[in-house]
Amino acid sequence: MIVTDAWFPQTNGVVQTLARTGMWLDHFGHEVKFVTPERFRSFACPTYPEIRLAWRPYSQLADIADAFEPEAIHVATEGSLGLAARRYCIRRRYSFTTSYHTQFPHYLHARMRMPKPVSYQALRWFHGAAERCMVSTESISNELASHGFRNIARWRRGVDTQLFHPRDKAFLDLPRPIATYVGRLAVEKNVEAFLSMKWQGSKLVIGDGPERERLERAYPEASFVGYRFGEDLAAHLAASDVMVFPSLTDTFGLVNLEAMACGVPVAAFPAAGPRDVIRDGVTGILDNDLALAASKALLLNPDDCRSYALKWGWDVCSRDFERNLMPTRAYNARGAATGPAQLSRVSH
């Protein structure tokens, strides 16, 4: 059973990662149940209305879990459903796993000036009750360890290389070179660092969010096309010359791999997340000067980007997740963890 506050129709890496992982777990022979806000009365998350938070979900979640009798429980997010699932597992003395997808200390500091130590303390409390807290990269693992996390496990991310592949550059009729940003338009994404950089060519913005109206007024020379999905997104991305990833707070950034799979190099700051995904000087350029990074990235070999992305299949990443799961009934009579055990599978 996977419990998540982030789910469709949201458009973000968390939702995509969980959906892909669930699909592969089913392919591996597991029966997977997602517990998401759509099953509950919900309200809009303050400052992030696309996220619906379940209202007082504990009793209903407990009924769902008791009926399903999960052999493993994964709590993917720290929202109201995540809190309810954590409480449920502790009350039942069930072991469970969590995952760290979002740099909340950085986000809350950027949005509300929340002191980062306060946020890290809350996150240690939340994830510390789990047998394992899964993270996507070594940099994030090291960062959390420096803040007192002691139960960290690695869970890599993947890319659909059949959807994202090199395509006709003529799809985009804009002055070249075309630098593209893909993602949510919100303050924590640092999009303005991309839009304000000096660039001889075109800037394309794929995505939407609360900052879009302001950014469109401030940077009328950029092309804002809203969210794109599936083949349309892949075509826009593949027709770009460089993908610019300005975020300083993302734990991974799936779009980096999607760009590389299209043969498009990435320019980014040398921040946690990009440091572990981008091969500096091969599939992208990491530099504190974003414009310089983008210019240098134009000189890289698209074939190297594609070859690198082919190593990041969702099947491999989902095996990471499967290996990290802990059986719910992993405690002996004295309350000590007995360690991992094989989970049963269903036949298809």
Short mmCIF file of the C-alpha atoms (twelve columns), coordinates in Angstrom:
data_MODEL
# 
_entry.id   MODEL 
# 
loop_
_atom_site.group_PDB 
_atom_site.id 
_atom_site.type_symbol 
_atom_site.label_atom_id 
_atom_site.label_alt_id 
_atom_site.label_comp_id 
_atom_site.label_asym_id 
_atom_site.label_seq_id 
_atom_site.Cartn_x 
_atom_site.Cartn_y 
_atom_site.Cartn_z 
_atom_site.pdbx_PDB_model_num 
ATOM 1   C CA . MET A 1   0.000   0.000   0.000   1 
ATOM 2   C CA . ILE A 2   1.411   3.364   -1.079  1 
ATOM 3   C CA . VAL A 3   0.018   6.420   0.694   1 
ATOM 4   C CA . THR A 4   0.532   9.781   -1.002  1 
ATOM 5   C CA . ASP A 5   -0.859  13.300  -0.718  1 
ATOM 6   C CA . ALA A 6   0.564   14.048  -4.182  1 
ATOM 7   C CA . TRP A 7   -1.471  12.511  -6.988  1 
ATOM 8   C CA . PHE A 8   -3.208  13.214  -10.277 1 
ATOM 9   C CA . PRO A 9   -4.205  15.685  -11.678 1 
ATOM 10  C CA . GLN A 10  -1.039  17.261  -10.231 1 
ATOM 11  C CA . THR A 11  1.850   17.548  -12.664 1 
ATOM 12  C CA . ASN A 12  5.147   16.957  -10.890 1 
ATOM 13  C CA . GLY A 13  7.979   14.494  -10.484 1 
ATOM 14  C CA . VAL A 14  6.542   12.938  -7.307  1 
ATOM 15  C CA . VAL A 15  3.311   11.897  -9.019  1 
ATOM 16  C CA . GLN A 16  5.140   10.623  -12.090 1 
ATOM 17  C CA . THR A 17  7.633   8.648   -9.989  1 
ATOM 18  C CA . LEU A 18  4.948   6.983   -7.861  1 
ATOM 19  C CA . ALA A 19  2.746   6.160   -10.848 1 
ATOM 20  C CA . ARG A 20  5.623   4.616   -12.793 1 
ATOM 21  C CA . THR A 21  6.823   2.684   -9.767  1 
ATOM 22  C CA . GLY A 22  3.333   1.344   -9.114  1 
ATOM 23  C CA . MET A 23  3.062   0.201   -12.718 1 
ATOM 24  C CA . TRP A 24  6.363   -1.676  -12.508 1 
ATOM 25  C CA . LEU A 25  5.536   -3.219  -9.128  1 
ATOM 26  C CA . ASP A 26  2.362   -4.574  -10.715 1 
ATOM 27  C CA . HIS A 27  4.482   -5.900  -13.578 1 
ATOM 28  C CA . PHE A 28  6.780   -7.580  -11.035 1 
ATOM 29  C CA . GLY A 29  3.747   -9.435  -9.639  1 
ATOM 30  C CA . HIS A 30  2.728   -7.318  -6.640  1 
ATOM 31  C CA . GLU A 31  -0.794  -6.143  -5.927  1 
ATOM 32  C CA . VAL A 32  -0.505  -2.391  -5.350  1 
ATOM 33  C CA . LYS A 33  -3.085  -0.141  -3.690  1 
ATOM 34  C CA . PHE A 34  -2.640  3.618   -3.795  1 
ATOM 35  C CA . VAL A 35  -4.296  5.666   -1.067  1 
ATOM 36  C CA . THR A 36  -4.642  9.213   -2.437  1 
ATOM 37  C CA . PRO A 37  -6.686  12.366  -1.702  1 
ATOM 38  C CA . GLU A 38  -9.313  11.460  -4.304  1 
ATOM 39  C CA . ARG A 39  -10.761 8.926   -1.834  1 
ATOM 40  C CA . PHE A 40  -11.365 11.585  0.849   1 
ATOM 41  C CA . ARG A 41  -12.973 14.920  1.560   1 
ATOM 42  C CA . SER A 42  -10.194 17.392  0.865   1 
ATOM 43  C CA . PHE A 43  -9.183  21.035  0.860   1 
ATOM 44  C CA . ALA A 44  -6.618  23.060  -1.091  1 
ATOM 45  C CA . CYS A 45  -3.131  23.191  0.394   1 
ATOM 46  C CA . PRO A 46  -2.251  26.754  1.464   1 
ATOM 47  C CA . THR A 47  0.157   28.415  -1.021  1 
ATOM 48  C CA . TYR A 48  -0.042  25.322  -3.275  1 
ATOM 49  C CA . PRO A 49  -3.733  24.950  -4.301  1 
ATOM 50  C CA . GLU A 50  -3.044  22.230  -6.876  1 
ATOM 51  C CA . ILE A 51  -2.458  19.875  -3.945  1 
ATOM 52  C CA . ARG A 52  -5.610  18.605  -2.258  1 
ATOM 53  C CA . LEU A 53  -5.132  17.616  1.379   1 
ATOM 54  C CA . ALA A 54  -7.437  14.986  2.877   1 
ATOM 55  C CA . TRP A 55  -9.579  16.278  5.740   1 
ATOM 56  C CA . ARG A 56  -9.303  14.173  8.948   1 
ATOM 57  C CA . PRO A 57  -8.510  10.986  7.008   1 
ATOM 58  C CA . TYR A 58  -7.380  8.654   9.811   1 
ATOM 59  C CA . SER A 59  -10.519 6.532   10.347  1 
ATOM 60  C CA . GLN A 60  -11.165 6.050   6.640   1 
ATOM 61  C CA . LEU A 61  -7.508  5.302   5.938   1 
ATOM 62  C CA . ALA A 62  -7.441  2.741   8.770   1 
ATOM 63  C CA . ASP A 63  -10.524 1.025   7.330   1 
ATOM 64  C CA . ILE A 64  -8.910  0.891   3.871   1 
ATOM 65  C CA . ALA A 65  -5.668  -0.505  5.260   1 
ATOM 66  C CA . ASP A 66  -7.383  -3.080  7.493   1 
ATOM 67  C CA . ALA A 67  -9.427  -4.330  4.538   1 
ATOM 68  C CA . PHE A 68  -6.405  -4.536  2.242   1 
ATOM 69  C CA . GLU A 69  -4.101  -6.137  4.840   1 
ATOM 70  C CA . PRO A 70  -0.913  -4.779  3.238   1 
ATOM 71  C CA . GLU A 71  2.311   -6.753  3.529   1 
ATOM 72  C CA . ALA A 72  4.256   -3.496  3.111   1 
ATOM 73  C CA . ILE A 73  3.291   0.142   3.609   1 
ATOM 74  C CA . HIS A 74  5.093   3.056   2.007   1 
ATOM 75  C CA . VAL A 75  4.323   6.620   3.079   1 
ATOM 76  C CA . ALA A 76  5.399   8.863   0.225   1 
ATOM 77  C CA . THR A 77  4.551   12.352  1.488   1 
ATOM 78  C CA . GLU A 78  4.379   14.373  4.683   1 
ATOM 79  C CA . GLY A 79  0.823   15.734  4.261   1 
ATOM 80  C CA . SER A 80  -2.367  14.840  6.106   1 
ATOM 81  C CA . LEU A 81  -2.557  11.372  4.524   1 
ATOM 82  C CA . GLY A 82  1.098   10.736  5.288   1 
ATOM 83  C CA . LEU A 83  0.584   11.750  8.907   1 
ATOM 84  C CA . ALA A 84  -2.468  9.496   9.173   1 
ATOM 85  C CA . ALA A 85  -0.573  6.549   7.674   1 
ATOM 86  C CA . ARG A 86  2.360   7.112   10.041  1 
ATOM 87  C CA . ARG A 87  -0.026  7.160   13.005  1 
ATOM 88  C CA . TYR A 88  -1.766  4.008   11.749  1 
ATOM 89  C CA . CYS A 89  1.505   2.085   11.436  1 
ATOM 90  C CA . ILE A 90  2.720   3.129   14.878  1 
ATOM 91  C CA . ARG A 91  -0.593  2.174   16.502  1 
ATOM 92  C CA . ARG A 92  -0.535  -1.239  14.799  1 
ATOM 93  C CA . ARG A 93  3.186   -1.686  15.496  1 
ATOM 94  C CA . TYR A 94  3.731   -2.089  11.759  1 
ATOM 95  C CA . SER A 95  7.061   -1.307  10.190  1 
ATOM 96  C CA . PHE A 96  6.870   1.015   7.171   1 
ATOM 97  C CA . THR A 97  9.021   3.036   4.788   1 
ATOM 98  C CA . THR A 98  8.927   6.675   3.726   1 
ATOM 99  C CA . SER A 99  10.500  8.740   0.961   1 
ATOM 100 C CA . TYR A 100 11.908  12.254  0.848   1 
ATOM 101 C CA . HIS A 101 10.853  13.949  -2.376  1 
ATOM 102 C CA . THR A 102 10.638  17.623  -1.484  1 
ATOM 103 C CA . GLN A 103 13.118  20.000  0.124   1 
ATOM 104 C CA . PHE A 104 10.522  21.451  2.486   1 
ATOM 105 C CA . PRO A 105 13.093  23.293  4.647   1 
ATOM 106 C CA . HIS A 106 14.180  25.268  1.576   1 
ATOM 107 C CA . TYR A 107 10.634  25.718  0.231   1 
ATOM 108 C CA . LEU A 108 9.191   26.930  3.531   1 
ATOM 109 C CA . HIS A 109 12.117  29.255  4.038   1 
ATOM 110 C CA . ALA A 110 11.616  30.736  0.552   1 
ATOM 111 C CA . ARG A 111 7.837   31.073  0.944   1 
ATOM 112 C CA . MET A 112 7.350   31.954  4.628   1 
ATOM 113 C CA . ARG A 113 10.889  32.530  6.005   1 
ATOM 114 C CA . MET A 114 10.445  29.452  8.202   1 
ATOM 115 C CA . PRO A 115 13.772  28.719  9.946   1 
ATOM 116 C CA . LYS A 116 15.315  25.651  8.321   1 
ATOM 117 C CA . PRO A 117 16.277  23.974  11.654  1 
ATOM 118 C CA . VAL A 118 12.585  23.945  12.635  1 
ATOM 119 C CA . SER A 119 11.615  22.223  9.383   1 
ATOM 120 C CA . TYR A 120 14.402  19.655  9.660   1 
ATOM 121 C CA . GLN A 121 13.339  18.845  13.209  1 
ATOM 122 C CA . ALA A 122 9.777   18.157  12.023  1 
ATOM 123 C CA . LEU A 123 11.030  16.020  9.145   1 
ATOM 124 C CA . ARG A 124 13.318  13.992  11.436  1 
ATOM 125 C CA . TRP A 125 10.295  13.289  13.624  1 
ATOM 126 C CA . PHE A 126 8.176   12.234  10.637  1 
ATOM 127 C CA . HIS A 127 10.716  10.054  8.819   1 
ATOM 128 C CA . GLY A 128 12.519  8.828   11.919  1 
ATOM 129 C CA . ALA A 129 9.676   6.456   12.769  1 
ATOM 130 C CA . ALA A 130 10.173  4.594   9.475   1 
ATOM 131 C CA . GLU A 131 12.488  1.643   9.006   1 
ATOM 132 C CA . ARG A 132 13.874  3.329   5.895   1 
ATOM 133 C CA . CYS A 133 13.610  6.788   4.368   1 
ATOM 134 C CA . MET A 134 14.248  6.553   0.619   1 
ATOM 135 C CA . VAL A 135 16.103  9.352   -1.187  1 
ATOM 136 C CA . SER A 136 16.998  9.766   -4.841  1 
ATOM 137 C CA . THR A 137 20.648  10.876  -4.824  1 
ATOM 138 C CA . GLU A 138 23.851  10.707  -2.828  1 
ATOM 139 C CA . SER A 139 23.884  14.473  -2.299  1 
ATOM 140 C CA . ILE A 140 20.433  14.440  -0.698  1 
ATOM 141 C CA . SER A 141 21.452  11.430  1.389   1 
ATOM 142 C CA . ASN A 142 24.505  13.294  2.675   1 
ATOM 143 C CA . GLU A 143 22.509  16.446  3.330   1 
ATOM 144 C CA . LEU A 144 19.887  14.617  5.381   1 
ATOM 145 C CA . ALA A 145 22.562  12.690  7.262   1 
ATOM 146 C CA . SER A 146 24.146  16.000  8.236   1 
ATOM 147 C CA . HIS A 147 20.786  16.956  9.768   1 
ATOM 148 C CA . GLY A 148 20.513  13.818  11.879  1 
ATOM 149 C CA . PHE A 149 18.705  11.340  9.610   1 
ATOM 150 C CA . ARG A 150 19.911  7.797   10.346  1 
ATOM 151 C CA . ASN A 151 17.635  5.509   8.284   1 
ATOM 152 C CA . ILE A 152 18.443  6.583   4.719   1 
ATOM 153 C CA . ALA A 153 18.187  4.247   1.712   1 
ATOM 154 C CA . ARG A 154 18.693  4.996   -1.992  1 
ATOM 155 C CA . TRP A 155 15.875  4.915   -4.532  1 
ATOM 156 C CA . ARG A 156 16.963  6.045   -7.976  1 
ATOM 157 C CA . ARG A 157 14.696  7.685   -10.580 1 
ATOM 158 C CA . GLY A 158 14.028  6.761   -14.184 1 
ATOM 159 C CA . VAL A 159 13.004  8.010   -17.605 1 
ATOM 160 C CA . ASP A 160 10.788  6.646   -20.399 1 
ATOM 161 C CA . THR A 161 13.313  6.466   -23.215 1 
ATOM 162 C CA . GLN A 162 10.674  5.279   -25.703 1 
ATOM 163 C CA . LEU A 163 8.683   8.480   -25.263 1 
ATOM 164 C CA . PHE A 164 11.642  10.809  -24.793 1 
ATOM 165 C CA . HIS A 165 14.041  10.418  -27.719 1 
ATOM 166 C CA . PRO A 166 15.724  12.665  -30.314 1 
ATOM 167 C CA . ARG A 167 13.257  14.213  -32.777 1 
ATOM 168 C CA . ASP A 168 13.016  16.816  -35.531 1 
ATOM 169 C CA . LYS A 169 14.352  20.191  -34.349 1 
ATOM 170 C CA . ALA A 170 12.069  21.935  -36.876 1 
ATOM 171 C CA . PHE A 171 9.122   21.301  -34.539 1 
ATOM 172 C CA . LEU A 172 9.882   24.652  -32.885 1 
ATOM 173 C CA . ASP A 173 9.904   27.703  -35.151 1 
ATOM 174 C CA . LEU A 174 11.865  30.069  -32.900 1 
ATOM 175 C CA . PRO A 175 15.216  31.860  -33.300 1 
ATOM 176 C CA . ARG A 176 18.031  29.558  -32.228 1 
ATOM 177 C CA . PRO A 177 19.583  28.538  -29.990 1 
ATOM 178 C CA . ILE A 178 16.471  27.662  -27.960 1 
ATOM 179 C CA . ALA A 179 16.918  27.431  -24.181 1 
ATOM 180 C CA . THR A 180 14.003  25.702  -22.462 1 
ATOM 181 C CA . TYR A 181 12.698  25.494  -18.907 1 
ATOM 182 C CA . VAL A 182 10.235  22.759  -17.955 1 
ATOM 183 C CA . GLY A 183 8.411   22.731  -14.644 1 
ATOM 184 C CA . ARG A 184 6.219   24.517  -12.162 1 
ATOM 185 C CA . LEU A 185 6.326   28.306  -12.157 1 
ATOM 186 C CA . ALA A 186 6.735   28.963  -8.452  1 
ATOM 187 C CA . VAL A 187 9.162   30.901  -6.303  1 
ATOM 188 C CA . GLU A 188 11.019  27.814  -5.048  1 
ATOM 189 C CA . LYS A 189 11.866  26.777  -8.639  1 
ATOM 190 C CA . ASN A 190 14.049  29.875  -9.148  1 
ATOM 191 C CA . VAL A 191 12.693  30.320  -12.706 1 
ATOM 192 C CA . GLU A 192 13.704  33.987  -12.739 1 
ATOM 193 C CA . ALA A 193 17.368  32.958  -12.774 1 
ATOM 194 C CA . PHE A 194 16.683  31.387  -16.181 1 
ATOM 195 C CA . LEU A 195 14.529  34.207  -17.535 1 
ATOM 196 C CA . SER A 196 16.955  36.935  -16.486 1 
ATOM 197 C CA . MET A 197 20.124  35.330  -17.873 1 
ATOM 198 C CA . LYS A 198 21.712  36.858  -20.974 1 
ATOM 199 C CA . TRP A 199 20.907  34.774  -24.038 1 
ATOM 200 C CA . GLN A 200 21.300  35.230  -27.780 1 
ATOM 201 C CA . GLY A 201 18.367  33.220  -29.040 1 
ATOM 202 C CA . SER A 202 14.984  32.181  -27.638 1 
ATOM 203 C CA . LYS A 203 13.732  31.231  -24.185 1 
ATOM 204 C CA . LEU A 204 10.878  28.731  -23.984 1 
ATOM 205 C CA . VAL A 205 8.930   28.131  -20.766 1 
ATOM 206 C CA . ILE A 206 6.929   24.905  -20.502 1 
ATOM 207 C CA . GLY A 207 4.802   24.788  -17.363 1 
ATOM 208 C CA . ASP A 208 2.403   26.748  -15.220 1 
ATOM 209 C CA . GLY A 209 1.931   27.913  -11.656 1 
ATOM 210 C CA . PRO A 210 1.293   30.884  -9.379  1 
ATOM 211 C CA . GLU A 211 4.237   32.900  -10.743 1 
ATOM 212 C CA . ARG A 212 3.262   32.650  -14.418 1 
ATOM 213 C CA . GLU A 213 1.301   35.905  -14.722 1 
ATOM 214 C CA . ARG A 214 4.021   37.943  -13.048 1 
ATOM 215 C CA . LEU A 215 6.812   36.310  -15.028 1 
ATOM 216 C CA . GLU A 216 5.018   36.804  -18.354 1 
ATOM 217 C CA . ARG A 217 4.684   40.532  -17.612 1 
ATOM 218 C CA . ALA A 218 8.305   40.845  -16.496 1 
ATOM 219 C CA . TYR A 219 9.797   38.820  -19.383 1 
ATOM 220 C CA . PRO A 220 7.619   39.365  -22.490 1 
ATOM 221 C CA . GLU A 221 10.427  38.205  -24.800 1 
ATOM 222 C CA . ALA A 222 10.115  34.611  -23.516 1 
ATOM 223 C CA . SER A 223 7.586   32.161  -24.955 1 
ATOM 224 C CA . PHE A 224 5.236   30.729  -22.318 1 
ATOM 225 C CA . VAL A 225 3.322   27.704  -23.616 1 
ATOM 226 C CA . GLY A 226 1.841   26.220  -20.442 1 
ATOM 227 C CA . TYR A 227 1.991   22.568  -19.487 1 
ATOM 228 C CA . ARG A 228 2.640   20.024  -22.224 1 
ATOM 229 C CA . PHE A 229 2.181   16.294  -21.859 1 
ATOM 230 C CA . GLY A 230 3.202   13.024  -23.487 1 
ATOM 231 C CA . GLU A 231 4.253   13.237  -27.126 1 
ATOM 232 C CA . ASP A 232 3.688   16.991  -27.185 1 
ATOM 233 C CA . LEU A 233 6.062   17.552  -24.261 1 
ATOM 234 C CA . ALA A 234 8.652   15.212  -25.747 1 
ATOM 235 C CA . ALA A 235 8.467   17.015  -29.115 1 
ATOM 236 C CA . HIS A 236 8.954   20.444  -27.495 1 
ATOM 237 C CA . LEU A 237 11.837  19.213  -25.382 1 
ATOM 238 C CA . ALA A 238 13.601  17.378  -28.224 1 
ATOM 239 C CA . ALA A 239 13.362  20.446  -30.470 1 
ATOM 240 C CA . SER A 240 15.206  22.566  -27.890 1 
ATOM 241 C CA . ASP A 241 18.953  23.150  -27.977 1 
ATOM 242 C CA . VAL A 242 19.583  23.225  -24.225 1 
ATOM 243 C CA . MET A 243 17.417  22.569  -21.179 1 
ATOM 244 C CA . VAL A 244 18.025  24.978  -18.290 1 
ATOM 245 C CA . PHE A 245 17.322  23.749  -14.763 1 
ATOM 246 C CA . PRO A 246 17.621  26.749  -12.399 1 
ATOM 247 C CA . SER A 247 16.259  25.146  -9.214  1 
ATOM 248 C CA . LEU A 248 18.427  25.149  -6.107  1 
ATOM 249 C CA . THR A 249 16.008  23.059  -4.029  1 
ATOM 250 C CA . ASP A 250 14.945  20.003  -6.062  1 
ATOM 251 C CA . THR A 251 15.946  16.585  -4.811  1 
ATOM 252 C CA . PHE A 252 16.316  15.235  -8.353  1 
ATOM 253 C CA . GLY A 253 14.554  16.831  -11.340 1 
ATOM 254 C CA . LEU A 254 13.139  14.145  -13.645 1 
ATOM 255 C CA . VAL A 255 13.073  16.586  -16.534 1 
ATOM 256 C CA . ASN A 256 16.880  16.505  -16.572 1 
ATOM 257 C CA . LEU A 257 16.788  12.849  -17.593 1 
ATOM 258 C CA . GLU A 258 13.943  13.485  -20.037 1 
ATOM 259 C CA . ALA A 259 15.986  16.169  -21.765 1 
ATOM 260 C CA . MET A 260 19.069  13.942  -21.954 1 
ATOM 261 C CA . ALA A 261 16.964  11.105  -23.378 1 
ATOM 262 C CA . CYS A 262 15.967  13.542  -26.150 1 
ATOM 263 C CA . GLY A 263 19.623  14.279  -26.842 1 
ATOM 264 C CA . VAL A 264 19.367  17.717  -25.229 1 
ATOM 265 C CA . PRO A 265 22.122  18.751  -22.776 1 
ATOM 266 C CA . VAL A 266 21.275  20.404  -19.455 1 
ATOM 267 C CA . ALA A 267 22.585  23.579  -17.835 1 
ATOM 268 C CA . ALA A 268 22.173  23.835  -14.059 1 
ATOM 269 C CA . PHE A 269 23.631  25.197  -10.866 1 
ATOM 270 C CA . PRO A 270 25.949  22.772  -9.008  1 
ATOM 271 C CA . ALA A 271 23.239  22.072  -6.415  1 
ATOM 272 C CA . ALA A 272 22.120  18.855  -4.728  1 
ATOM 273 C CA . GLY A 273 20.075  16.860  -7.215  1 
ATOM 274 C CA . PRO A 274 21.635  18.080  -10.482 1 
ATOM 275 C CA . ARG A 275 25.122  17.204  -9.175  1 
ATOM 276 C CA . ASP A 276 24.133  13.525  -9.075  1 
ATOM 277 C CA . VAL A 277 22.117  13.432  -12.295 1 
ATOM 278 C CA . ILE A 278 24.185  15.473  -14.743 1 
ATOM 279 C CA . ARG A 279 27.613  14.310  -15.886 1 
ATOM 280 C CA . ASP A 280 29.375  17.648  -15.918 1 
ATOM 281 C CA . GLY A 281 31.032  18.246  -19.269 1 
ATOM 282 C CA . VAL A 282 29.342  15.207  -20.876 1 
ATOM 283 C CA . THR A 283 25.549  15.431  -20.554 1 
ATOM 284 C CA . GLY A 284 25.392  18.980  -19.243 1 
ATOM 285 C CA . ILE A 285 27.254  21.819  -17.572 1 
ATOM 286 C CA . LEU A 286 27.135  22.754  -13.885 1 
ATOM 287 C CA . ASP A 287 28.139  26.326  -13.121 1 
ATOM 288 C CA . ASN A 288 27.129  29.145  -10.800 1 
ATOM 289 C CA . ASP A 289 26.893  31.295  -13.950 1 
ATOM 290 C CA . LEU A 290 23.759  29.836  -15.542 1 
ATOM 291 C CA . ALA A 291 24.169  31.672  -18.854 1 
ATOM 292 C CA . LEU A 292 27.740  30.397  -19.168 1 
ATOM 293 C CA . ALA A 293 26.580  26.864  -18.366 1 
ATOM 294 C CA . ALA A 294 23.890  27.061  -21.072 1 
ATOM 295 C CA . SER A 295 26.338  28.385  -23.664 1 
ATOM 296 C CA . LYS A 296 28.879  25.651  -22.908 1 
ATOM 297 C CA . ALA A 297 26.170  22.962  -22.962 1 
ATOM 298 C CA . LEU A 298 25.439  23.808  -26.610 1 
ATOM 299 C CA . LEU A 299 28.859  22.338  -27.486 1 
ATOM 300 C CA . LEU A 300 28.182  18.906  -25.979 1 
ATOM 301 C CA . ASN A 301 27.457  15.759  -27.996 1 
ATOM 302 C CA . PRO A 302 23.709  14.894  -28.057 1 
ATOM 303 C CA . ASP A 303 24.568  11.203  -28.516 1 
ATOM 304 C CA . ASP A 304 26.356  11.169  -25.143 1 
ATOM 305 C CA . CYS A 305 23.230  12.580  -23.502 1 
ATOM 306 C CA . ARG A 306 21.048  9.889   -25.038 1 
ATOM 307 C CA . SER A 307 23.453  7.060   -24.152 1 
ATOM 308 C CA . TYR A 308 23.588  8.182   -20.539 1 
ATOM 309 C CA . ALA A 309 19.781  8.371   -20.216 1 
ATOM 310 C CA . LEU A 310 19.393  4.821   -21.526 1 
ATOM 311 C CA . LYS A 311 20.945  3.559   -18.275 1 
ATOM 312 C CA . TRP A 312 18.107  5.023   -16.164 1 
ATOM 313 C CA . GLY A 313 15.201  2.666   -16.873 1 
ATOM 314 C CA . TRP A 314 12.121  2.726   -14.630 1 
ATOM 315 C CA . ASP A 315 12.381  -1.049  -14.195 1 
ATOM 316 C CA . VAL A 316 15.791  -0.715  -12.497 1 
ATOM 317 C CA . CYS A 317 14.604  2.140   -10.283 1 
ATOM 318 C CA . SER A 318 11.475  0.251   -9.255  1 
ATOM 319 C CA . ARG A 319 13.622  -2.688  -8.164  1 
ATOM 320 C CA . ASP A 320 15.374  -0.255  -5.799  1 
ATOM 321 C CA . PHE A 321 12.013  0.586   -4.286  1 
ATOM 322 C CA . GLU A 322 11.020  -3.075  -4.036  1 
ATOM 323 C CA . ARG A 323 14.245  -3.995  -2.231  1 
ATOM 324 C CA . ASN A 324 13.764  -1.172  0.265   1 
ATOM 325 C CA . LEU A 325 10.264  -2.206  1.330   1 
ATOM 326 C CA . MET A 326 9.834   -3.652  4.816   1 
ATOM 327 C CA . PRO A 327 7.131   -6.171  5.794   1 
ATOM 328 C CA . THR A 328 4.506   -4.605  8.028   1 
ATOM 329 C CA . ARG A 329 4.757   -7.367  10.621  1 
ATOM 330 C CA . ALA A 330 8.542   -7.180  11.063  1 
ATOM 331 C CA . TYR A 331 8.583   -7.124  14.867  1 
ATOM 332 C CA . ASN A 332 9.117   -9.965  17.287  1 
ATOM 333 C CA . ALA A 333 7.349   -10.367 20.634  1 
ATOM 334 C CA . ARG A 334 9.811   -8.012  22.364  1 
ATOM 335 C CA . GLY A 335 9.209   -5.258  19.804  1 
ATOM 336 C CA . ALA A 336 12.563  -5.536  18.054  1 
ATOM 337 C CA . ALA A 337 12.765  -5.363  14.286  1 
ATOM 338 C CA . THR A 338 13.358  -8.800  12.771  1 
ATOM 339 C CA . GLY A 339 14.635  -7.466  9.434   1 
ATOM 340 C CA . PRO A 340 13.443  -7.762  5.838   1 
ATOM 341 C CA . ALA A 341 11.498  -10.705 4.517   1 
ATOM 342 C CA . GLN A 342 10.160  -11.781 1.141   1 
ATOM 343 C CA . LEU A 343 6.884   -10.186 0.122   1 
ATOM 344 C CA . SER A 344 4.393   -12.386 -1.682  1 
ATOM 345 C CA . ARG A 345 3.425   -11.716 -5.265  1 
ATOM 346 C CA . VAL A 346 0.333   -12.340 -7.334  1 
ATOM 347 C CA . SER A 347 0.340   -14.131 -10.651 1 
ATOM 348 C CA . HIS A 348 -0.862  -12.377 -13.798 1 
# 
